[in-house]
Every structure is written in C-alpha cells, then in structure tokens.
Amino acid sequence: MADEENRSGAPAAPTVTPVRVVIALCLIAPFVAMLWVGSYAKVEPTFVGVPFFYWYQMLWVLISTALTMVAYVLWQRDQRARKAARPASRQSGPSAQGGASK
C-alpha cells in the first residue's frame, strides 16, 4: 500500500475490500477467542482427561495456524491482483528500464 500513489503523487488511501475484511477477521478471531476468558474458564467437559480450559486453548493454537495461513494466501492473492490491475504506464519508468537514460 505504501507504493500506491494517486495522480498527484501522494500516497493513496488504503482500500477496504471484502477480501481484506475477511483477512482482518481471520487475524482478529484468535485474539477475541483467547481474551474472552469467561467463555472457557471451566473444567468440564474434559477431553481424554484434560480439562476444558487447557484443551480449548490448544485447539485455538491449531485454529489460529489455519486462520493465519488462510489470511496469508488471501493477502498474496489480493496483492497479485492489485499488481496486475495497475496500468502498464505506471510499471514502466526509469527503474523498470534499468535506470535513468543519459
């Protein structure tokens, strides 16, 4: 986003798209789940003798990993799409031609 510029040369405002909202939700969900301690601060139900308090947190380690991977893939796809959508004229400049001409 830092390399995006409008016609006047100033940086463009960040664009909120549905994909970016999904990315944000994927990254925020684990924090909300872990910070809401009252929802899992109990012993029952146990799983293989492990109290709910512990196995719930360990389950969120796996869920967080999956959500982070989804967010990363979506981000990479979004960046490739944005780069492909840029006009060719903006991609060809002195840096694209190997430096300034003499």
C-alpha angles and dihedrals in degrees: 000000000000091000093053114102135177124227094277091057095250119127113270121240115260113270119231110211131170090253091055090049089054090048091052092049091050090054097042099045096076092050093051092047093051097041092053092077095164090069094062106022095115140094101226133105098044123198116209087339094308115124118245091246091066104036092047090057092046090050089055090055088063093041091050091052092052093046092049090051091050091049091050094050091047091048092050091048091048092050093049091050092049092048091050091049094057115105115257091237092065091051094051111070137119091296092050091050094053099266139318118322121239 
